[in-house]
Amino acid sequence: MLRNLFSWLLTGGVAFALAACCGSVTCDKQDDYADALLFKFNLDTTSTQGFGRKDIDTVYLKRYTKPTNSAVKVAVETIQILRTRRQDSTAIVLNNNAPFTTANNLKLNSYRYNIFVVHRMKGFKPDTARYVIDNIQLNGNYQGDGCCTYYVNQSKSAQISQMKTYGVPTNTITYDFTKPAGQTRQRVYTLNRY
């Protein structure tokens, strides 16, 4: 009986010591932007493709679900981002849980996104720039070292279309957002005026 009790105490002590060891280790390898797609605006006003600062003070993002069959209705969510002058050069981040919330455990690649920039001038028709982000490809896996397990993105890309008029793409490319090996910064796609 005493031997059984000793075995249980020894096993419990070892498990507690191992848990305490893992509990004191910080898992700082997790990249919060592993699957994120980052966009910034071309702010070169000397170029015909650059945006003025007033052009990008209000940005609209739309997220469309990709239905698995034709009987499912496409859900649309819209977010308006008001950007101050100091935020003009900061990137717009599309991530699994930002700026839209995660729904039904769906990741970024389960949706199609639109970025709208509407610049209004008195006496003129609004100038709208529209970009469609579709066919998002995410490839990653979980890695671990001892007590820590974290997600690592291996590759990510998206098809980006600039739309001049509703439904007519003027330019479509596939952009590789994959972070280069050894780099700490994510790749950012620059949105140009067309």
GUDRENLUM-678323 format. One record per residue (C-alpha): residue number from 1; residue in three letters; x, y, z negated. Coordinates in pm, 1 decimal. Layout:
<recs>
{nr->NUM rest->Ala xx->X yy->Y zz->Z}
...
</recs>
This chain:
<recs>
{nr->1 rest->Met xx->0.0 yy->0.0 zz->0.0}
{nr->2 rest->Leu xx->279.9 yy->238.3 zz->-90.8}
{nr->3 rest->Arg xx->459.8 yy->150.4 zz->230.8}
{nr->4 rest->Asn xx->145.6 yy->234.0 zz->435.5}
{nr->5 rest->Leu xx->110.7 yy->567.6 zz->259.8}
{nr->6 rest->Phe xx->478.4 yy->644.8 zz->322.4}
{nr->7 rest->Ser xx->437.1 yy->564.7 zz->694.9}
{nr->8 rest->Trp xx->139.1 yy->795.9 zz->721.6}
{nr->9 rest->Leu xx->317.3 yy->1078.0 zz->540.5}
{nr->10 rest->Leu xx->628.3 yy->1035.0 zz->756.2}
{nr->11 rest->Thr xx->425.2 yy->1035.3 zz->1077.6}
{nr->12 rest->Gly xx->226.6 yy->1339.3 zz->963.7}
{nr->13 rest->Gly xx->544.0 yy->1523.7 zz->862.2}
{nr->14 rest->Val xx->710.5 yy->1459.2 zz->1197.7}
{nr->15 rest->Ala xx->396.9 yy->1572.7 zz->1385.1}
{nr->16 rest->Phe xx->376.0 yy->1888.2 zz->1171.6}
{nr->17 rest->Ala xx->745.9 yy->1967.6 zz->1226.1}
{nr->18 rest->Leu xx->711.0 yy->1919.2 zz->1600.9}
{nr->19 rest->Ala xx->398.9 yy->2139.5 zz->1612.7}
{nr->20 rest->Ala xx->572.9 yy->2408.3 zz->1408.0}
{nr->21 rest->Cys xx->867.2 yy->2400.5 zz->1647.8}
{nr->22 rest->Cys xx->643.9 yy->2440.5 zz->1953.5}
{nr->23 rest->Gly xx->431.3 yy->2701.4 zz->1777.9}
{nr->24 rest->Ser xx->733.0 yy->2925.9 zz->1723.1}
{nr->25 rest->Val xx->838.5 yy->2921.5 zz->2089.9}
{nr->26 rest->Thr xx->704.8 yy->3204.1 zz->2306.8}
{nr->27 rest->Cys xx->598.9 yy->3112.4 zz->2657.9}
{nr->28 rest->Asp xx->713.6 yy->3421.5 zz->2844.4}
{nr->29 rest->Lys xx->746.2 yy->3256.6 zz->3185.2}
{nr->30 rest->Gln xx->375.9 yy->3301.5 zz->3263.9}
{nr->31 rest->Asp xx->331.2 yy->3547.8 zz->3552.0}
{nr->32 rest->Asp xx->-1.6 yy->3727.8 zz->3514.1}
{nr->33 rest->Tyr xx->19.4 yy->3830.6 zz->3881.9}
{nr->34 rest->Ala xx->111.6 yy->3485.2 zz->4015.2}
{nr->35 rest->Asp xx->-188.1 yy->3466.3 zz->4251.4}
{nr->36 rest->Ala xx->-248.4 yy->3842.8 zz->4279.3}
{nr->37 rest->Leu xx->-259.1 yy->4034.0 zz->4608.1}
{nr->38 rest->Leu xx->-132.7 yy->4392.4 zz->4582.4}
{nr->39 rest->Phe xx->-219.5 yy->4679.2 zz->4818.0}
{nr->40 rest->Lys xx->-98.5 yy->5037.6 zz->4833.7}
{nr->41 rest->Phe xx->-181.1 yy->5323.5 zz->5067.5}
{nr->42 rest->Asn xx->61.7 yy->5482.6 zz->5310.3}
{nr->43 rest->Leu xx->100.3 yy->5832.4 zz->5162.6}
{nr->44 rest->Asp xx->323.5 yy->5969.7 zz->5439.5}
{nr->45 rest->Thr xx->118.9 yy->6271.8 zz->5549.7}
{nr->46 rest->Thr xx->368.5 yy->6350.9 zz->5828.3}
{nr->47 rest->Ser xx->260.1 yy->6027.2 zz->5996.2}
{nr->48 rest->Thr xx->-68.2 yy->5979.2 zz->6182.1}
{nr->49 rest->Gln xx->-110.3 yy->5656.6 zz->5980.3}
{nr->50 rest->Gly xx->-68.7 yy->5821.2 zz->5639.1}
{nr->51 rest->Phe xx->-343.8 yy->5909.0 zz->5393.0}
{nr->52 rest->Gly xx->-369.2 yy->6242.4 zz->5215.7}
{nr->53 rest->Arg xx->-404.8 yy->6224.4 zz->4839.1}
{nr->54 rest->Lys xx->-768.4 yy->6341.7 zz->4854.8}
{nr->55 rest->Asp xx->-843.5 yy->6062.9 zz->5103.9}
{nr->56 rest->Ile xx->-785.6 yy->5789.8 zz->4847.6}
{nr->57 rest->Asp xx->-933.9 yy->5937.0 zz->4530.3}
{nr->58 rest->Thr xx->-1230.2 yy->5700.1 zz->4560.4}
{nr->59 rest->Val xx->-1189.2 yy->5341.1 zz->4673.9}
{nr->60 rest->Tyr xx->-1464.2 yy->5080.1 zz->4697.2}
{nr->61 rest->Leu xx->-1398.5 yy->4708.1 zz->4669.9}
{nr->62 rest->Lys xx->-1651.4 yy->4448.3 zz->4778.8}
{nr->63 rest->Arg xx->-1630.8 yy->4077.6 zz->4706.1}
{nr->64 rest->Tyr xx->-1828.9 yy->3826.4 zz->4912.4}
{nr->65 rest->Thr xx->-1873.5 yy->3462.2 zz->4815.5}
{nr->66 rest->Lys xx->-1793.1 yy->3204.3 zz->5078.8}
{nr->67 rest->Pro xx->-2096.2 yy->2974.9 zz->5090.1}
{nr->68 rest->Thr xx->-2027.5 yy->2604.9 zz->5122.8}
{nr->69 rest->Asn xx->-2333.4 yy->2557.3 zz->5343.1}
{nr->70 rest->Ser xx->-2572.6 yy->2776.4 zz->5538.8}
{nr->71 rest->Ala xx->-2852.9 yy->2738.9 zz->5281.0}
{nr->72 rest->Val xx->-2652.2 yy->2930.6 zz->5018.0}
{nr->73 rest->Lys xx->-2695.0 yy->3306.0 zz->5021.3}
{nr->74 rest->Val xx->-2378.6 yy->3519.5 zz->5024.2}
{nr->75 rest->Ala xx->-2341.8 yy->3712.8 zz->4699.7}
{nr->76 rest->Val xx->-2193.7 yy->4062.1 zz->4717.2}
{nr->77 rest->Glu xx->-2037.3 yy->4256.5 zz->4430.1}
{nr->78 rest->Thr xx->-1911.4 yy->4614.9 zz->4458.4}
{nr->79 rest->Ile xx->-1670.3 yy->4808.9 zz->4238.8}
{nr->80 rest->Gln xx->-1586.0 yy->5177.1 zz->4270.7}
{nr->81 rest->Ile xx->-1235.2 yy->5280.8 zz->4168.2}
{nr->82 rest->Leu xx->-1178.6 yy->5647.1 zz->4093.1}
{nr->83 rest->Arg xx->-809.9 yy->5728.6 zz->4118.2}
{nr->84 rest->Thr xx->-648.9 yy->6032.1 zz->3962.3}
{nr->85 rest->Arg xx->-363.2 yy->6210.6 zz->4133.6}
{nr->86 rest->Arg xx->-110.6 yy->6021.6 zz->3919.9}
{nr->87 rest->Gln xx->-258.5 yy->5686.2 zz->4030.8}
{nr->88 rest->Asp xx->-223.4 yy->5752.7 zz->4404.7}
{nr->89 rest->Ser xx->94.8 yy->5551.2 zz->4436.5}
{nr->90 rest->Thr xx->-15.3 yy->5263.5 zz->4210.8}
{nr->91 rest->Ala xx->-119.4 yy->4942.2 zz->4378.0}
{nr->92 rest->Ile xx->-472.0 yy->4806.7 zz->4397.7}
{nr->93 rest->Val xx->-461.6 yy->4458.2 zz->4250.1}
{nr->94 rest->Leu xx->-688.7 yy->4173.1 zz->4359.5}
{nr->95 rest->Asn xx->-642.4 yy->3891.9 zz->4111.4}
{nr->96 rest->Asn xx->-837.3 yy->3590.3 zz->3991.6}
{nr->97 rest->Asn xx->-993.1 yy->3792.8 zz->3709.4}
{nr->98 rest->Ala xx->-938.5 yy->4156.8 zz->3812.4}
{nr->99 rest->Pro xx->-1094.3 yy->4388.8 zz->3911.4}
{nr->100 rest->Phe xx->-1385.2 yy->4143.8 zz->3941.2}
{nr->101 rest->Thr xx->-1454.8 yy->3895.4 zz->3662.9}
{nr->102 rest->Thr xx->-1404.7 yy->3525.1 zz->3712.4}
{nr->103 rest->Ala xx->-1724.9 yy->3337.4 zz->3793.9}
{nr->104 rest->Asn xx->-1774.3 yy->2960.3 zz->3790.9}
{nr->105 rest->Asn xx->-1394.9 yy->2903.4 zz->3768.3}
{nr->106 rest->Leu xx->-1356.1 yy->3024.3 zz->4126.6}
{nr->107 rest->Lys xx->-1016.7 yy->3160.7 zz->4221.6}
{nr->108 rest->Leu xx->-928.1 yy->3451.4 zz->4446.2}
{nr->109 rest->Asn xx->-930.3 yy->3233.4 zz->4758.0}
{nr->110 rest->Ser xx->-1300.3 yy->3148.4 zz->4714.7}
{nr->111 rest->Tyr xx->-1396.5 yy->3499.0 zz->4829.7}
{nr->112 rest->Arg xx->-1362.1 yy->3752.4 zz->5109.1}
{nr->113 rest->Tyr xx->-1286.8 yy->4110.8 zz->5012.0}
{nr->114 rest->Asn xx->-1339.4 yy->4452.9 zz->5169.2}
{nr->115 rest->Ile xx->-1152.4 yy->4768.5 zz->5074.7}
{nr->116 rest->Phe xx->-1332.2 yy->5089.8 zz->5173.2}
{nr->117 rest->Val xx->-1190.9 yy->5441.4 zz->5163.4}
{nr->118 rest->Val xx->-1445.3 yy->5715.3 zz->5231.0}
{nr->119 rest->His xx->-1316.4 yy->6068.7 zz->5278.6}
{nr->120 rest->Arg xx->-1585.3 yy->6336.1 zz->5296.2}
{nr->121 rest->Met xx->-1521.5 yy->6684.2 zz->5431.9}
{nr->122 rest->Lys xx->-1781.2 yy->6961.5 zz->5437.5}
{nr->123 rest->Gly xx->-1954.8 yy->6987.0 zz->5772.3}
{nr->124 rest->Phe xx->-1801.3 yy->6664.1 zz->5908.9}
{nr->125 rest->Lys xx->-1914.3 yy->6305.5 zz->5932.4}
{nr->126 rest->Pro xx->-1744.6 yy->6091.9 zz->5660.4}
{nr->127 rest->Asp xx->-1421.3 yy->5927.1 zz->5771.7}
{nr->128 rest->Thr xx->-1428.2 yy->5564.9 zz->5657.6}
{nr->129 rest->Ala xx->-1132.1 yy->5329.1 zz->5655.3}
{nr->130 rest->Arg xx->-1222.9 yy->4964.6 zz->5602.2}
{nr->131 rest->Tyr xx->-997.7 yy->4663.6 zz->5549.3}
{nr->132 rest->Val xx->-1108.5 yy->4300.6 zz->5529.9}
{nr->133 rest->Ile xx->-904.9 yy->4048.3 zz->5328.8}
{nr->134 rest->Asp xx->-997.7 yy->3693.1 zz->5421.4}
{nr->135 rest->Asn xx->-856.9 yy->3339.9 zz->5452.6}
{nr->136 rest->Ile xx->-660.0 yy->3375.9 zz->5130.3}
{nr->137 rest->Gln xx->-423.7 yy->3081.4 zz->5086.3}
{nr->138 rest->Leu xx->-292.1 yy->3003.2 zz->4736.9}
{nr->139 rest->Asn xx->-51.2 yy->2723.4 zz->4659.4}
{nr->140 rest->Gly xx->79.8 yy->2670.4 zz->4306.9}
{nr->141 rest->Asn xx->127.5 yy->2419.0 zz->4030.9}
{nr->142 rest->Tyr xx->183.8 yy->2393.0 zz->3658.6}
{nr->143 rest->Gln xx->534.7 yy->2352.1 zz->3524.3}
{nr->144 rest->Gly xx->654.0 yy->2289.4 zz->3174.6}
{nr->145 rest->Asp xx->969.0 yy->2298.6 zz->2968.5}
{nr->146 rest->Gly xx->926.6 yy->2142.3 zz->2627.9}
{nr->147 rest->Cys xx->643.2 yy->2318.7 zz->2448.1}
{nr->148 rest->Cys xx->544.4 yy->2561.5 zz->2726.4}
{nr->149 rest->Thr xx->329.9 yy->2492.6 zz->3030.2}
{nr->150 rest->Tyr xx->275.9 yy->2774.4 zz->3278.5}
{nr->151 rest->Tyr xx->140.0 yy->2828.3 zz->3628.2}
{nr->152 rest->Val xx->383.4 yy->2902.8 zz->3912.6}
{nr->153 rest->Asn xx->266.2 yy->3025.6 zz->4251.3}
{nr->154 rest->Gln xx->461.2 yy->2864.5 zz->4536.9}
{nr->155 rest->Ser xx->304.0 yy->3061.3 zz->4822.0}
{nr->156 rest->Lys xx->20.4 yy->3302.7 zz->4891.9}
{nr->157 rest->Ser xx->-98.8 yy->3471.1 zz->5207.9}
{nr->158 rest->Ala xx->-406.1 yy->3646.9 zz->5341.1}
{nr->159 rest->Gln xx->-549.5 yy->3758.1 zz->5672.5}
{nr->160 rest->Ile xx->-590.5 yy->4136.9 zz->5673.5}
{nr->161 rest->Ser xx->-805.0 yy->4314.5 zz->5932.0}
{nr->162 rest->Gln xx->-839.6 yy->4686.7 zz->5983.4}
{nr->163 rest->Met xx->-1189.2 yy->4777.1 zz->6094.8}
{nr->164 rest->Lys xx->-1255.8 yy->5092.7 zz->6294.3}
{nr->165 rest->Thr xx->-1626.2 yy->5039.5 zz->6337.5}
{nr->166 rest->Tyr xx->-1845.5 yy->4798.6 zz->6149.1}
{nr->167 rest->Gly xx->-1768.7 yy->4442.2 zz->6255.4}
{nr->168 rest->Val xx->-1498.9 yy->4525.1 zz->6513.5}
{nr->169 rest->Pro xx->-1141.9 yy->4454.8 zz->6395.6}
{nr->170 rest->Thr xx->-875.9 yy->4679.4 zz->6550.3}
{nr->171 rest->Asn xx->-579.4 yy->4493.2 zz->6406.8}
{nr->172 rest->Thr xx->-557.5 yy->4155.3 zz->6230.5}
{nr->173 rest->Ile xx->-244.3 yy->4007.9 zz->6076.1}
{nr->174 rest->Thr xx->-156.8 yy->3732.8 zz->5830.9}
{nr->175 rest->Tyr xx->61.5 yy->3871.5 zz->5554.3}
{nr->176 rest->Asp xx->283.1 yy->3660.5 zz->5328.3}
{nr->177 rest->Phe xx->243.4 yy->3786.9 zz->4969.5}
{nr->178 rest->Thr xx->476.8 yy->3520.1 zz->4827.4}
{nr->179 rest->Lys xx->720.1 yy->3665.7 zz->4575.9}
{nr->180 rest->Pro xx->1076.3 yy->3605.7 zz->4702.3}
{nr->181 rest->Ala xx->1280.9 yy->3363.2 zz->4492.4}
{nr->182 rest->Gly xx->1469.9 yy->3536.2 zz->4214.3}
{nr->183 rest->Gln xx->1266.2 yy->3857.7 zz->4244.9}
{nr->184 rest->Thr xx->1063.4 yy->4001.3 zz->3959.8}
{nr->185 rest->Arg xx->839.9 yy->4226.0 zz->4170.9}
{nr->186 rest->Gln xx->541.9 yy->4111.6 zz->4374.0}
{nr->187 rest->Arg xx->518.3 yy->4186.5 zz->4746.4}
{nr->188 rest->Val xx->281.0 yy->4474.4 zz->4826.4}
{nr->189 rest->Tyr xx->93.4 yy->4527.6 zz->5153.2}
{nr->190 rest->Thr xx->74.6 yy->4888.4 zz->5276.7}
{nr->191 rest->Leu xx->-262.4 yy->5001.3 zz->5411.7}
{nr->192 rest->Asn xx->-222.3 yy->5240.7 zz->5704.7}
{nr->193 rest->Arg xx->-477.1 yy->5474.5 zz->5852.1}
{nr->194 rest->Tyr xx->-570.9 yy->5364.8 zz->6203.8}
</recs>
